Amino acid sequence: MRAALDQGVREQAEAMSAYSPQEIQRFEDFIGRLRSTMDALLVHEYRDGGPTA
């Protein structure tokens, strides 16, 4: 199990090395904005008790 986890970490680090720090930061910023948007949508959706389906 530990060997598989270590391999996965190595593969992730290798994949990320293909991107510049600026590209990684832009992606992280995008994910943060996406999460904020989804949170706001869910608050609105559940404000009155949830979906009416």
Backbone torsions as a table, in degrees:
resi	resn	phi	psi	omega
1	MET	NA	-48.0	-179.0
2	ARG	-61.8	-40.2	179.8
3	ALA	-63.1	-40.3	178.8
4	ALA	-65.7	-39.9	177.8
5	LEU	-64.3	-45.9	178.0
6	ASP	-59.8	-41.3	178.6
7	GLN	-62.8	-42.4	179.0
8	GLY	-62.8	-40.4	178.3
9	VAL	-64.7	-42.8	178.3
10	ARG	-62.4	-42.8	-179.8
11	GLU	-65.7	-38.8	179.0
12	GLN	-65.6	-44.1	179.2
13	ALA	-62.9	-39.7	179.0
14	GLU	-65.2	-42.4	179.6
15	ALA	-65.3	-41.1	-179.0
16	MET	-68.8	-27.0	-178.9
17	SER	-67.1	-13.2	177.6
18	ALA	-75.2	-12.1	-176.9
19	TYR	-114.3	146.1	178.4
20	SER	-73.5	157.6	176.1
21	PRO	-56.9	-33.6	179.1
22	GLN	-67.0	-39.7	178.4
23	GLU	-66.4	-41.0	178.4
24	ILE	-63.4	-42.1	179.1
25	GLN	-63.9	-41.9	178.0
26	ARG	-61.6	-40.9	178.8
27	PHE	-65.1	-44.2	178.7
28	GLU	-62.3	-39.2	176.9
29	ASP	-63.3	-42.8	178.4
30	PHE	-60.5	-46.2	-179.8
31	ILE	-61.9	-39.6	177.4
32	GLY	-62.4	-43.4	178.6
33	ARG	-66.9	-39.4	178.7
34	LEU	-62.2	-43.6	179.1
35	ARG	-63.0	-43.4	178.6
36	SER	-60.4	-41.7	178.8
37	THR	-63.9	-46.3	179.8
38	MET	-63.5	-41.4	177.6
39	ASP	-59.6	-44.7	180.0
40	ALA	-63.9	-41.0	178.3
41	LEU	-64.2	-41.0	179.9
42	LEU	-67.7	-39.4	176.9
43	VAL	-59.7	-45.0	179.6
44	HIS	-63.2	-44.5	-177.3
45	GLU	-62.7	-38.2	-175.2
46	TYR	-99.1	5.3	-179.4
47	ARG	-57.0	-42.1	-176.8
48	ASP	-106.1	30.1	174.5
49	GLY	104.5	0.8	175.0
50	GLY	108.0	178.8	-178.5
51	PRO	-61.4	152.0	-178.5
52	THR	-108.7	51.5	-179.8
53	ALA	-105.4	NA	NA
